[in-house]
Amino acid sequence: MTLLLAIVTTSCHNELDTVPLSNLAPENFFNNLDESEIAINGVYDKIAEHYQQNFIYMSDHGSHVATITLNNPRLNLYGWYTFTNSDRFVTDTWQTGYEAIYRANVVINRVNQLEDQDEVLKNRIIAEARFLRALTYFNLVRFYGDVPLVLDELLDLDNQEITNKVRTSSSLVYDAIIDDLKFAETHLYLASWVTNPNKPSYEDGTTGRATVGAAKGLLAKVYLTRASFPERDAASYQLAYNKAKEVITEAHYTLDSDYFNLNSLEGKTSQEWLFQVQYNVLGQQSSNWGGIQNPLNQGGGGRSANDWGYGRVSPTVKFTNAFEDGDVRAESFTKGKINVDGSIQYNANSRNWFSHKYRFSSQALSRFDTDMNAPILRFADVLLIYAEAAAELNLENDTYDALDLILSRAQNGGKVPALVNRSLTGNDLKEFVFWERARELSFEGHSKFDIIRVGEDTFLAEVKGQIETTKETDPSKTRVVSWSNNVQPYHLLFPIPAAEIESNSNINTNNPGYN
């Protein structure tokens, strides 16, 4: 298994007060909690590597929401389902995930051994490591299915009998994720703006660290995922409902009044965010978010526009038609290219649409070097988790109430409730929630996971049956995309990387359908 041999931090998270370190052997570190806090920053640092363009491609391309219109086979591996187990993004996501897990395991083990320390702070550091480990395993189990479950520090890295781990069943991986998050919600601090005499909060201005709310929200999402395909643990719908309701009732988080503030540089501190991965160009760790997704420039001049990007995330035709008139979220994508002044050169007859959800108030260093945070979990997601779980539990009024909050902001700025159609029931209501998640959370790294959760039939119908416009002068003229036959049921999972199979003697077969 690919693992990092030392705690190495080169983090850019000024919010996390990271001190750059290099090649710190664990046995010479972890003498006190100050050193332990530096070490936990190294876990955040590796998580930031995990959520780069590899994650964007794997979590959005080839879904009901997003594809890519650029006619480039190398860039279209995930939209066209031509990737293999040797592809670098498949490998990078696995490798950075296990490097983050290794770092987390070192922190958990070493901090647990400290004696005569502030127990509250000690448990918070351990809880941060366990939260980040849970988040990483949640990604790995959704991308790859059964994966090696490593919960202890690997002390003898030269011993392949120890380091070469077998794949663990998804069910047991979910058990471990849930156990980590339960510990995290008990011992993490509250968000800096929350006051509670019985629980500490982070200091003002501290962002980027895992909080109680982040652990609870992620736990609700894990329960909902476990209740869905392929786990189909129906009892987890009630657990998802209960945990999401807890987050809602505690009222520590709220919907931002400006939808497009959320994915802007100014929106990093919005109280809608339960958790983001932090980036800072000046701290030498920049982000791909926004630069990958945003529209192409109009000729050469558009390169001076703040929001200019590489146009590597394109909405599907069906998704562009999935909005009511007046829904502000339809401005998350545009038909046209970006001008030097930041405006869009709209082309009604163009066949190409681009994501335009990420907004920059100042020009980024480059399209691959931005300060945009990775969007992990926000309050709107929690409301939609609650709505979906409630619909599955036949608690339709609760589903309506949650959807009303989402629609109110989307359709009229939150001034007057935009009521969801109360005649929607049963499967029709579930279908509405499914597409509402798409409309609300588009281009934020959720769509591939969401369409897989619904099941194989929907996955194949929406992805394999995807359409494209054939005539620029008549958008109603469509055809099924040329790569449709590439999509197969086994694509519900990604392949185990070839490098892992070659190096780990206990993993000698891949997911079905892959070599």
Protein Blocks (a to p, Z undefined) as FASTA:
>chain_A
ZZdfbdcdfbfblknopacdehiafklgokbfklmmmmmmmmmmmmmmmmmmklmmmmmg
opakbccfbdcfklmmmmnopacfkbfklmmmmmmmmmmmmmmmmmmmmmmmpghiafkl
mmmmmmmmmmmmmmmmmmmmmmnopadddfbdcfblmlmklmmccdddfklmmmmmmmmm
mmmmmmmccdfkbccfkbccddehiahiacfklmmmmmmmmmmmmmmcfklpaklmmmmm
mmmmmmmmnopaccdfblklmmcfklmmpckbmbdcdddfknopacfehjlmmccdehjl
lmmpmklcehlaccdfklmmmccehiaklmmpccddddfkopacddfkbcbdcddfbccf
bdcfblklcfbdcdfbdfklmmmmmmmmmmmnopaklmmmmmmmmmmmmmnoomaccddd
fkbgcjllmmmmmmmmmmmmgonopmmmmmmmnomklmmmmmmmpccdfbfklmkbccdd
fklmmpcfklmpccddfklmmmmmklcbdcehiZZ
